[in-house]
Structure formats: C-alpha cells, structure tokens
Amino acid sequence: MRSPDCLAATGATKVRADFPLTRVPPMSSLVRTVLQDGIVLIIVENPPVNALSVGVPDGIMAALAEGAADPQVGGFVLLGGGRTFIAGADIREFGKPRPPGAKTIFDLIAALEASPKPVVAAIHGTALGGGLEVALACHWRVGVKGSQYGLPEVKLGILPGAGGTQRLPRLIGLEPAARLIVSGEFVPAEKALALGIVDQLAEGEPADAGAAFARQVVAEDRPLRRIRDMADKLAVPDGLFEELRRSIARSGRGQVAPWRCIDCVEAAATLPFDQGLRRERELFEECLASPQSKALRHFFFAEREAAKIPDVPKDTPVTPVRKAAVIGAGTMGGGIAMSFANAGIPVTLVETAAEALDRGIGTIRANYARTVASGRLPQAAMDRAMAQLSGTLDLAAIADADIVVEAVFEDMAVKKDLFRRIDGIAKAGAMLATNTSTLDVDEIAAATGRPEKVIGTHFFSPANVMKLLEVVRGAKTDRPTIASTMALARPLKKVAVLVGVCDGFVGNRMLAGYMQQALFLLEEGALPQDVDRAIQDFGFAMGPFAMMDLAGNDVEWRIRKHREKTNPPPSNRRRSRLPDLICEQGRFGQKTRAGWYRYEPGDRTPHPDPAIEALIVENSRADGIVRREIGAAEIVQRCLLPLINEGAKILDEGLALRPGDIDVIWVYGYGFPAYKGGPMFHADQLGLPEVLAQLLRLEGEQGSFWTPSPLLVRLAEAGRGFSSLKAG
Ligand code: 3HC
C-alpha cells in the first residue's frame, strides 16, 4: 500500500513514503495509498479505466478504516491513477459470482459516506456510473479541467444502482438529475460545476487539488456534507415526470431501462432516502437480469472489439491524418468532407466542374446553417468547420493529403481511371481510399502502382451523421494502411469495422435479402406500412420502405439498371418489379414527396398512399398471386432470417472477423435495435436450432433462397451459438 511512485501517474508532490499503513492487509494491489501532510491519498490503480473490479472496494475500505483509526490522518482524497478517475462498475463482472467475502460497491459507498473523517473525490478523466456514484458518496468533489461526468448506465440497459438515482437529485435537483440519468449523457467539468456536481474546478493535478481542498476542510473543521441528508432540492417541477415519460416513449421506444430510471428518480422525490435506495436496488436487479441489458452489454464490448484486428498488432505504425482530400462533391463526398472538417482536419474537396463544386460546398454550408438555426451547433463551430474546408477543380491539390477519399459515381471505369491519376499525384505513403459501396476494391487497387495503400472506406449516408464506417481490406492492403484507416475513425467520431471484399461488403450484402423479402411480402399481401410497422415494432429505427424513401429510390434504380447491363442476375431468380414501377412513375421518395408513401410539403412524415396500394394489388393480380393477410410475426421472421443466414455465410467466408462486428454494422449502419444486440446476437437468443428449423421450413415452401448457411447448420447441430466463434 505504500508506493510513492504511484504519484508519478497523478503528478502529486510532497510524498512521504513512511506512512505506516501496516495494518491494511495487502488484499488489493488495485489500490495504493500515500500520506501527504495529514491527508491520505487513496489511489485506484486498475487500468485502463479504474473500473470497480473485485478488490477495488476492499482496498479503498481498508484504507478508510485504517486512516480513521490513525490520529495523524485528518482526511482522505480518493482519486484514480493513470488516465482517469473511476469509470464505473466492472461491466465484465456483471452476473458473475463474487469471491466470498469480497466487498461490493454498495459496501464501499456506505463506508465512504459514513467515514468520520472527510473524504474528497479528486476527479480527472471520467467519473461515470458507479464511479460517479462513489464520488457522490464522498463529502466533497473537486474536478480538474477536462474531466467529464455521467451516469451512462441506461445505455447498458440498466440504471445507476449504487445510489446515483437518489443522491444526484438531492445534490443538483430533480430535473437536471432526471435528464442526466435518463439520457446517460456526459457533462463537461464546467457544466458539472454549474450544476453543483463538483464543488470546485481546479487546474493541474487531481492529487494536488484534492489534497489542498481536503486540508482546507480539515483546517476549518467543516461539518461533513452527506448528500443523503439533503432534501432542499427535491421539489417536483410541474409535469416533469409526465413530460419525461412522453419524451422517452419516442426516443427510448421499446426500451425498459429509461422508464425504470424515471421510476427511481420519482422515488427520490417521494420516499425517504433508505427506502428510495431499496427501490433503486430492486429495479437495478430487474434491469440487470433483462435480455435488453444483456444485449446492450454485448454491444458495448462488440463495439470495442471491432477495433482489434488479429493480424494487425497494436504496435503497427499509424499515420495520423493531418490533411485530407475528398474527390466528388455530391451527397456522399460532401458528408465525408464535413466529417473531416468537424474533426478539425483540413480537407480539400475536388470536383471536375465549377458548378458541381459550388453546389457541393453550398449544400455543406446549408447543412451547417440548418444545424446552427436549430440551436444544435454554435455559429463559431460552423465557422471553424467551414474554415477547414476548401474546394478546387485541380486534382493536383491532393498531393499533400495523408488520405484521399474518392466518392464519385459508382462506375468501375470512372473509378479506375481516377485512381490511376490519383496514383500519379498523391504523396508516398498516403492512404488511397474509395467510398464505393458496390465495386471491387481489388480491381480499383490494381489500377494503381501501389495497391497496398488502397483501401475501402464505406461511409453511410448522411456521412456526417452516421457512425458506421466499413473499412474494406483489399487483398493487397498493407497493415499500416489498415491500422491508420481504423485509427482515423476516432477523430471522425465513427465506429470502424473491418470487412473483406465482396459484393455489397457486409452491410449491403445482408441488406439485399432483407429488402427482397420486404418486397415479396408486398407481392403476397402486405402493404409498405404493414411491413414498416412490424419492423419498427421489432425496434428498428425505420422500416425498409420509409428507409428507401429517405435514401432515394432512384439511387438503387440507377445501380440496378447499370448492373443489368454489366452483371445481370440469373433470369430464373424471383425478383420484384415493384421498385422499378414506382421509379418509372417518378416516385423517388421524400425528395419528390412521393415514393412508397406520400409526403406533405416540408414534412418527412410518411403517409400511406392509396395509389401505391392500387399499384401493389394490381402487380399481384398481374403475377397471379392471391393476396393474403400477413401478420407482424411473419413479416419480422421473413425480413430477419435472411440477415442471419447471410451473416453466417459472411462469417464462413471470412469477410467479417466476428459476429459482433456484423452486429455493430447493423446497429450503426441500419438502425437495428442495440437493445437486441444486433442480428447475430439476436440469432443466438432465438437459438440457432430454432433459426435452422425456420430456414428449413421456408426452404421447403419457397426454395433455395432460404437454404441455410453451412456454418449455421454446423453450429446449430453442435448446440453452439455464433458467440462461440473466435475472431479471425
Ligand atoms: N467495465 C469494464 N471494462 C470497461 C469499462 C467498465 N465499466 N469501461 C471501459 N472498459 C474497458 C473497455 O472494454 C476497453 O477494454 P479493451 O481495451 O479490452 O477493449 C477499455 O476499458 C478502454 O475502453 P474504451 O476503449 O471505451 O476507452 P475510451 O477511452 O474510448 O473510453 C470510457 C473510456 C469513456 C470510460 C468508456 O470506456 C466508457 O464509456 N465506459 C463505460 C462507462 C460506463 O458505462 N460506466 C457505468 C458502468 S455500470 C455501473 O457503474 C453500475 C453501477 O451503477 C452500479
């Protein structure tokens, strides 16, 4: 427990290494202490984020107990070693048995609050979840500049279960506390100070700031400030809970945890503290045991796992992107350029005609201006982003870019010609990226003399908003290019998933079967609104027809027509005429105020359209199909099974590294509900034998579209799930 060198991490000074904490058992190497002028610094050393793993509560409690009994100790400072304060309970330990006798976060919180000597939390990095709850059990909190605060449990399908829902409202008031708890959002240090989460905002090292604060408290003999005893901020603003419930009925559709968060905050307002704590604990346990929390925890780790590439080790050299070029100022190119500009990376947008360039930059400016007008972006931030952006008609301007992203029309000949020219201009070592969503990255790479630098960066539309980035590894792409492109996701605020080259890559390849079934359902008896409702009720952000209307039906129409010339599908394959029929009528979607739905001017709400119903019914009649009632369960099954089956084929072919990567793609790219974990996790929950049985039944009824993937058969027969597969 006596290791002055730990202060190197926190930067504290004036170390006395002879503090005799000999009675503290060395039960936890995760916590260290140092005495500094009568104050014990209790330092959690559990990298990378100082989660409250087994052993951490024991170590802190032992230090508190010994310090309490020692007359030379006046008080304590609790802090984190390394890069952060405590980032919460250890999520990996949820649902696992604890070693007998190990202290819990609940024991720790009770001990901190009951400490007879002052405890000050000194916070840098992030104080999240159980970490913030621990800080709230301390008597005061000092934050350093740059620190962040939040109770993000709701994003894991749970609620703050260690007193957060009872203490935070008492400290900062019901309304701000409820909003933080229900949204799971983080607040920066300055706002935390304004809200009263921290008592002081300090410059410099947390150990120094915390110790100075603690010494002052001791010198003044200040009465201990226990949040549990506060009651002056518990008045309920009129209609607060009704309004919160109304708003989560929309934003938290289908989810349980946000409702339970509100229930807990309401309990803080209506029940005595200890009863409120009991209620919180009950609801926490209920949420923790729920399938939604299991799915969201899977998703939390899947997202982080996706960044790890087995054959691209952590020490692979990474080129930081200091300058970018985007070729093509259309919708995708513009959105990609905005992503760079938002990250503070200077970006040059290249076009071939002045008119297209002006239009592209004008659209970007209008996009920012709309966000400023809505109050979601300060004007200064728009000005900063626009200052990063320049436009040119001269391809030579890409010469000093660290990455060149091509985002021109999906035409192989055009792209190959462009890459040949890029190759002649781009500097050595630059990443040459194509934003193709359908074309063969290897063929594009072969047009250059440096195929090892060519990579796919498949952004999703709108590229400045959507979090997903499919990074497409070509056969010759080298490791530094992969590592650098994956690393670029962080400043761009994207989540990158590495995929292999195939038609549609992972996301769109899976989407094809999903869309096909949605269309067949229309032919057999459903209407767009029936399919969309069933898929939305399952939890998707949007149904397939509303999604097509948003993306523009003409986009796929053009691609289909191009493909029919270059790579026609087999003539005996069932194919719906409906999407062509609606495009032939000019029904391109929201932009023409008519697609699968009709739209009122200036309004994106889809309205069922009798003209579409007539078109669909007539199409079935012409094909001799007798229309029938199709229920929501069948719709969901028909749309989801192709996702699972195609996902299994993709894994079998090694085009995605892990089932979790596919889940990340579908949640961030296509609005699959995170609280169901993604299609592959969902399949495991259904049980692969059940999935297999459903596929075989449909194969018997409808043919080879449904033939199960060999991997799925092998896993189901072995009684295994996708989660049992290892990466690579
Ligand atoms: N438990 C276990 N592991 C955790 C963790 C946690 N609470 N938080 C992060 N990690 C792990 C990650 O899995 C990752 O592991 P890896 O290196 O093996 O992939 C590593 O720590 C680093 O995490 P990130 O890659 O996310 O690092 P960042 O620097 O980008 O972000 C962070 C750091 C902001 C702390 C982010 O990790 C985060 O948001 N963590 C979750 C915080 C959270 O949800 N806390 C609440 C937990 S639930 C709780 O406290 C219940 C209580 O109310 C009773």
Boltz pocket constraint, residues with backbone or C-beta under 6 A from the ligand:
constraints:
  - pocket:
      binder: B
      contacts: [[A, 48], [A, 49], [A, 51], [A, 87], [A, 88], [A, 89], [A, 90], [A, 91], [A, 92], [A, 105], [A, 126], [A, 128], [A, 129], [A, 130], [A, 131], [A, 133], [A, 152], [A, 153], [A, 156], [A, 159], [A, 160], [A, 161], [A, 162], [A, 164], [A, 300], [A, 301], [A, 304], [A, 305]]
      max_distance: 6.0
